[in-house]
Amino acid sequence: MDNLIAFILAVIIIGFFMLSYLKKQKKIEQQALESAEKGKLRSDGPQSQHPHIDANYCIGCATCTLVCPEGDVLAMLGGKAVIVNGYKCIGHGLCAEACPVGAITMVMASPSVGGDMPYLTPEFETTIKNMYIVGELGGLALIKNAINQGRDCIDNIAEKAVSPGGARRSPDVYDVLIVGAGPAGISASLRAAEKKLNYITIDEGEIGGTVAKYPRQKLVLTSPVEFPLYGKFKKLQLSKEELIAFWHKVLERADFKVRQGEKVEDIKKGEDGIFTVTTPNGQYRTHAVVLALGKSGSPRKLGVKGEELPKVMYRLLEADHYVNKKILIVGGGDSAVEAAMGLGHQVGNQVTLSYRKEAFSRIKEGNTRRIQESIRKGKVKVVFNSVPAEFKENSVVLEVNGKQEEIPNDFVWIFAGGQPPTAFLKKIGIGFGNQDLTSTGSKEAKQGALAQA
Ligand SMILES: Cc1cc2nc3c(=O)[nH]c(=O)nc-3n(C[C@H](O)[C@H](O)[C@H](O)COP(=O)(O)OP(=O)(O)OC[C@H]3O[C@@H](n4cnc5c(N)ncnc54)[C@H](O)[C@@H]3O)c2cc1C
């Protein structure tokens, strides 16, 4: 009898654990499904690489989910790996390398979004002759790809830069103008220096591009790569600061010709085939242009008086750098709300969030809950129906419901969206996908269109 009771008890206990395990598993799968839906690969703007999982081969070992340095791009669903946060993939490809059965391949944009990619020849030339695109803007993420493309693109340009007689072209016109000083632009610039081309590099920000904007001490994963004017760069892992310091060292040696803090606003090609590149500081004439713009785009500015002050910023890297400060955040999207909450939780900060509408309408559910909590705890003060009228050295003027209020201020962050680089490419006339070439898309037709451009 005792044995029977013990047996029944054991069955109940095992059944209970089995049931809670299955319930938990179902919940995880449900969450993965929801994330998979929310985190689908974006179809706006150029796409980077991302993993393609062949479910027929996937054995459900989950190795791919463990090796991804970005964390939660992949998850297990129904015993198979699936993409749950595709937009976070920056193309390391470690999942594909680690998969024991080769079920993962790294692919570029799916055919359905191909129309959003600029058309490029294998030499990185766009539909405009002598205008090239390298690096992440062309759809391929990662520092090593940017470096390889920047270097190889200049090799092609260098071949054309010297006339058959050996004489260099017009001395008052650059051989090549490189836009962007991220890894692609740096590599292109160094190769241009190595090839003794008359070049100039222009960046609206600072040297290093996206890498310079990584959080402090971020570990950067790279692969061995042939770096112009240096040779084989073999490190596989290093901090962001070490990588930037290395680039600066090589660039200094090469007497890097760069204009920082200057945005390229327009590029026009004359009938003589020479490009005129316009920035707020003036115009440059050049035979060839290399666009190494990356894909993060430029933050949208408000055009408010005082916006040029150094205390006005558009990107928050590390909230914990700012303590005991009076801060204004402008915007009503997730980035603005997250920055306000992050800064509001640092010691002694007084954070005001100014939003032009009367309520938040487009933020994530979690943020709606969390910002209410921050307001309730006095960590963030939200001023709806308000816009900044002026930024001053130690204060800001806010226009609230038509009335002006001046509040003390140390720092301002503006999150008003951004202008994607695709808009700039379209403005200067670069063709996308096959649509701007011909309806047949044949190789000959593309070549014809290229020749005319
Ligand atoms: C958070 C994060 C972590 C990452 N980690 C890694 C990693 O560990 N390993 C790795 O290999 N890759 C990593 N990547 C990807 C890598 O940073 C990018 O693939 C790489 O920086 C792309 O280089 P790029 O030169 O093409 O563009 P970018 O680095 O984006 O540089 C573009 C430059 O162009 C300038 N620019 C743009 N428009 C204009 C204009 N109109 N006028 C003048 N200048 C302009 C910008 O100011 C910028 O300096 C990461 C990316 C992110 C976002």
The ligand as an SDF file (V2000), in Angstrom:
LIG
                    3D

 53 58  0  0  0  0  0  0  0  0999 V2000
   27.0960   49.0610  -31.9310 C   0  0  0  0  0  0  0  0  0  0  0  0
   27.8910   48.5030  -33.1040 C   0  0  0  0  0  0  0  0  0  0  0  0
   28.8660   47.5540  -32.8590 C   0  0  0  0  0  0  0  0  0  0  0  0
   29.6320   47.0420  -33.9190 C   0  0  0  0  0  0  0  0  0  0  0  0
   30.6190   46.1310  -33.6510 N   0  0  0  0  0  0  0  0  0  0  0  0
   31.3970   45.6830  -34.6570 C   0  0  0  0  0  0  0  0  0  0  0  0
   32.4750   44.7900  -34.4020 C   0  0  0  0  0  0  0  0  0  0  0  0
   32.7340   44.3920  -33.2620 O   0  0  0  0  0  0  0  0  0  0  0  0
   33.2220   44.3740  -35.4670 N   0  0  0  0  0  0  0  0  0  0  0  0
   32.9600   44.7800  -36.7450 C   0  0  0  0  0  0  0  0  0  0  0  0
   33.6800   44.3680  -37.6630 O   0  0  0  0  0  0  0  0  0  0  0  0
   31.9520   45.6430  -37.0190 N   0  0  0  0  0  0  0  0  0  0  0  0
   31.1740   46.1000  -36.0050 C   0  0  0  0  0  0  0  0  0  0  0  0
   30.1450   46.9770  -36.2910 N   0  0  0  0  0  0  0  0  0  0  0  0
   29.9140   47.3950  -37.6730 C   0  0  0  0  0  0  0  0  0  0  0  0
   30.9550   48.4390  -38.1170 C   0  0  0  0  0  0  0  0  0  0  0  0
   31.0730   49.4700  -37.1460 O   0  0  0  0  0  0  0  0  0  0  0  0
   30.5350   49.0340  -39.4470 C   0  0  0  0  0  0  0  0  0  0  0  0
   30.3010   47.9890  -40.3720 O   0  0  0  0  0  0  0  0  0  0  0  0
   31.6360   49.9490  -39.9890 C   0  0  0  0  0  0  0  0  0  0  0  0
   31.8870   51.0180  -39.1090 O   0  0  0  0  0  0  0  0  0  0  0  0
   31.2220   50.5100  -41.3620 C   0  0  0  0  0  0  0  0  0  0  0  0
   32.2510   51.3460  -41.8010 O   0  0  0  0  0  0  0  0  0  0  0  0
   32.0000   52.4900  -42.9100 P   0  0  0  0  0  0  0  0  0  0  0  0
   33.3080   53.1620  -43.0800 O   0  0  0  0  0  0  0  0  0  0  0  0
   31.3220   51.8870  -44.0700 O   0  0  0  0  0  0  0  0  0  0  0  0
   30.9370   53.5010  -42.2450 O   0  0  0  0  0  0  0  0  0  0  0  0
   30.9610   54.3000  -40.8930 P   0  0  0  0  0  0  0  0  0  0  0  0
   31.8960   53.7050  -39.9140 O   0  0  0  0  0  0  0  0  0  0  0  0
   29.5310   54.4180  -40.4880 O   0  0  0  0  0  0  0  0  0  0  0  0
   31.5190   55.7390  -41.2870 O   0  0  0  0  0  0  0  0  0  0  0  0
   30.7870   56.6050  -42.1180 C   0  0  0  0  0  0  0  0  0  0  0  0
   31.3260   58.0180  -41.9740 C   0  0  0  0  0  0  0  0  0  0  0  0
   30.7400   58.8410  -42.9860 O   0  0  0  0  0  0  0  0  0  0  0  0
   30.4690   60.1210  -42.4440 C   0  0  0  0  0  0  0  0  0  0  0  0
   29.4150   60.7620  -43.2490 N   0  0  0  0  0  0  0  0  0  0  0  0
   28.1700   60.2820  -43.4970 C   0  0  0  0  0  0  0  0  0  0  0  0
   27.5030   61.1450  -44.2830 N   0  0  0  0  0  0  0  0  0  0  0  0
   28.3350   62.1760  -44.5480 C   0  0  0  0  0  0  0  0  0  0  0  0
   28.2130   63.3830  -45.3060 C   0  0  0  0  0  0  0  0  0  0  0  0
   27.1020   63.6820  -45.9880 N   0  0  0  0  0  0  0  0  0  0  0  0
   29.2700   64.2200  -45.3500 N   0  0  0  0  0  0  0  0  0  0  0  0
   30.4270   63.9370  -44.6790 C   0  0  0  0  0  0  0  0  0  0  0  0
   30.5900   62.8150  -43.9460 N   0  0  0  0  0  0  0  0  0  0  0  0
   29.5640   61.9480  -43.8870 C   0  0  0  0  0  0  0  0  0  0  0  0
   30.0290   59.8220  -41.0060 C   0  0  0  0  0  0  0  0  0  0  0  0
   30.2260   60.9660  -40.1740 O   0  0  0  0  0  0  0  0  0  0  0  0
   30.9630   58.6580  -40.6300 C   0  0  0  0  0  0  0  0  0  0  0  0
   32.1390   59.1440  -39.9970 O   0  0  0  0  0  0  0  0  0  0  0  0
   29.3700   47.4800  -35.2550 C   0  0  0  0  0  0  0  0  0  0  0  0
   28.3610   48.4350  -35.4850 C   0  0  0  0  0  0  0  0  0  0  0  0
   27.6330   48.9410  -34.4300 C   0  0  0  0  0  0  0  0  0  0  0  0
   26.5640   49.9820  -34.7010 C   0  0  0  0  0  0  0  0  0  0  0  0
  1  2  1  0
  2  3  1  0
  2 52  2  0
  3  4  2  0
  4  5  1  0
  4 50  1  0
  5  6  2  0
  6  7  1  0
  6 13  1  0
  7  8  2  0
  7  9  1  0
  9 10  1  0
 10 11  2  0
 10 12  1  0
 12 13  2  0
 13 14  1  0
 14 15  1  0
 14 50  1  0
 15 16  1  0
 16 17  1  0
 16 18  1  0
 18 19  1  0
 18 20  1  0
 20 21  1  0
 20 22  1  0
 22 23  1  0
 23 24  1  0
 24 25  2  0
 24 26  1  0
 24 27  1  0
 27 28  1  0
 28 29  2  0
 28 30  1  0
 28 31  1  0
 31 32  1  0
 32 33  1  0
 33 34  1  0
 33 48  1  0
 34 35  1  0
 35 36  1  0
 35 46  1  0
 36 37  1  0
 36 45  1  0
 37 38  2  0
 38 39  1  0
 39 40  1  0
 39 45  2  0
 40 41  1  0
 40 42  2  0
 42 43  1  0
 43 44  2  0
 44 45  1  0
 46 47  1  0
 46 48  1  0
 48 49  1  0
 50 51  2  0
 51 52  1  0
 52 53  1  0
M  END
$$$$
